[in-house]
Amino acid sequence: MIAITTPRHLVRLKKAVLGLLAVASLSMVSLSSQAIAAEKLRFAVGPFQPTASDTRKAYEPFFKHLADKLGRDYELVVTNDWAGIAIALANKQADVAWMGPWGYVLAHQEGGAKAIATVKYDGKPTYHAIMLARPDLKIAKWPDDAKGLRLSLADAGSTSGWLVPTYSFKTQNIDPKTYFQYRDGASHAANVTAVATGQVDLASDYDRNFRAMIEKGVIKTTDAQIVWTSDPLPNDPLVVRDGFDAADTAKLQEALLAITEEQAKSIMPNHYTGWIKADHGSYKLIEDAGIALGRIKPKS
């Protein structure tokens, strides 16, 4: 048998080429890692405060905390209405959002968004929709004593401001557009102010917002009366868009659940005390109301 040997200079050349390939491969991995790290997290938050600047000031420390936990830079968008945030997630213009329950259900229906946690407010993961009335009105029986009055609901993307009161009327065979002098589309802050100043007789809101506006001195407790309160509703979810990185989703959820009540005081708006784990099933009550009103279709 004839032994075939490779010339030494070819062996050296082969080793050199393999070495260069290894370096190039490591460089590509490093550049890829750097690119991922450099990619900004795109956060979004709904209109929880009277103005966009108020919302940004109140919620940005929380989103910075999450970005720091993931070692990423970020940008924060404050939407002008509740439906807009669902559209941003569906169109992949936002990666992660703090939004209302109904907005989340819409985002899930339209774009596959996923709830990963529910916020706690004063230690509870629930809140209530309420109906406010002018303080001088005598409404002993709701809604009978309010028929024909001027009613303002919030925009159609709001859970407590539109979905829940509209669903409540439906269960009583009431069409609010004919039962009241009806209008909708206002923000929660505008609704409260409209009742307080007598621009409308009735307006939808939620207990957290009404309390916050009183605490800030925007209105007084005597400026409006609560004439209806819903059953407990699941609080706001933190949501990731469809296709968001699974590893980053797990890190986000871990960071959320690790926030203590004491830590929440420095990074979250007043009264918010942390998060509990959630999934889409946590918002079935909201989804069922949307289906009953014909706003969404049940998924097979």
Secondary structure, 3 states (H helix, E strand, C coil): CCCCCCCHHHHHHHHHHHHHHHHHHHHHHHHHHHHHHHCCEEEEECCCCCCHHHHHHHHHHHHHHHHHHHCCCEEEEECCCHHHHHHHHHCCCCCEEECCHHHHHHHHHHHCCEEEEEEEECCECEECEEEEECCCCCCCCCCHHHCCCEEEEECCCCHHHHHHHHHHHHHCCCCHHHHCEEEEEECHHHHHHHHHCCCCCEEEEEHHHHHHHHHCCCCCHHHCEEEEECCCEECCEEEECCCCCHHHHHHHHHHHHCCCHHHHHHHCCCCEEEEEECCHHHHHHHHHHHHHCCCCCCCC
